């Protein structure tokens, strides 16, 4: 009965304790990053859950205003696709677009084409530069936000005058002459936060609201928010509440290139990363002067060094370098034994004749042994090592 021999662990084989000591910093950092990501995801998901959703009773939801509209005979229907929103536009409908900036350019154009001659009302909730100029022609968003959240109406729009002060502070807008007889209300520093643009034809209009606060459950009972919300949304018997979703933009993505799908500013971000990577490479590759030898704090046995270097050669399949090192060392030791200076130990014309005369043999086998080509496999390398050892022993005996 035979048993398989177990190779003994060598001095260069890391122990489990050494592996853990080296890796524990990386593992600890990964665990901390993972825990932080989970905490941030939980916090953000809880904070944004049901935002501007007429079914949600959360603080950022809009269920309260939907129920108040229902009490006054105004129905509220939630839609999440562009096709449903476009089909619902009509003279007896108020179409509320909760997050206009989520719409792509082509979606904005389609929605504008469906609503501009519908005769109904379109309410845009806090549209920024990506969407307001398309959905409300003649209106552009200011780069600075309003500093005050509660503002006075200061306009002749009946709904605003009856509601009084309201929390409309957010986006501020510029209204150009092409917008016609637009109503500009709740201004700050001369720029309105609520704009009503009448349609070119028919009784329809578009209302641009600078902030969503008057629709949120948490602030509906403050100032004149409830009154303003009910008047803006209750002018028609039906409210279609459009919550754009990321999945709704999937059919439109086929007409866009990869670079169109990347967020704005990606080019500058990539350039900054490239520069930072170059600086890091220069920093790591710096040379402050010549290398200075330093004594090791502990003594390392020669056998350990040999074993470690042999493992590196074997891992890299560097038989040529291993054979060159063995032959060079052998030639260096043989030269003094046969009367050849060490400086000429690696010259075949000087070393081989002296060896042949010392051994009284032919120089051809010695040339192949000491200066021949690298071995083709590990077996040949081991045979070369044995032959070099045998040659050195023979020279020393003679």
Secondary structure, 3 states (H helix, E strand, C coil): CCCCCCCCCCCCCCCHHHHHHHHHHHHHHHHHHHHHHHHHHHHHHHHHCCCCCCCCCCCCCCHHHHHHHHHCCCEEEEECCHHHHHHHCCCCEEEEECCHHHCCHHHHHHHHHHHCCCCCEEEEECCCCCCHHHHCCCEEECCCCCCCCCECCCCCCHHHHHHCCECCCCCCEEECHHHCCCEEEEEECCEEEEEEEECCCCCCEEEEECCCHHHCCCCCCCCCHHHHHHHHHCCCCEEEEECCCHHHHCHHHHHCCHHHHCCCCHHHHHHHHHHHHHHHHHHHCCCCCCCCCCCCCCCCCHHHHHHHHHHHHHHCCCHHHHHHHHHHHHHHHHHHHCCCCHHHCCCHHHHHHHHHHHHCCCHHHHHHHHHCCCCCCHHHHHHHHHHHHHHHHHHHHC
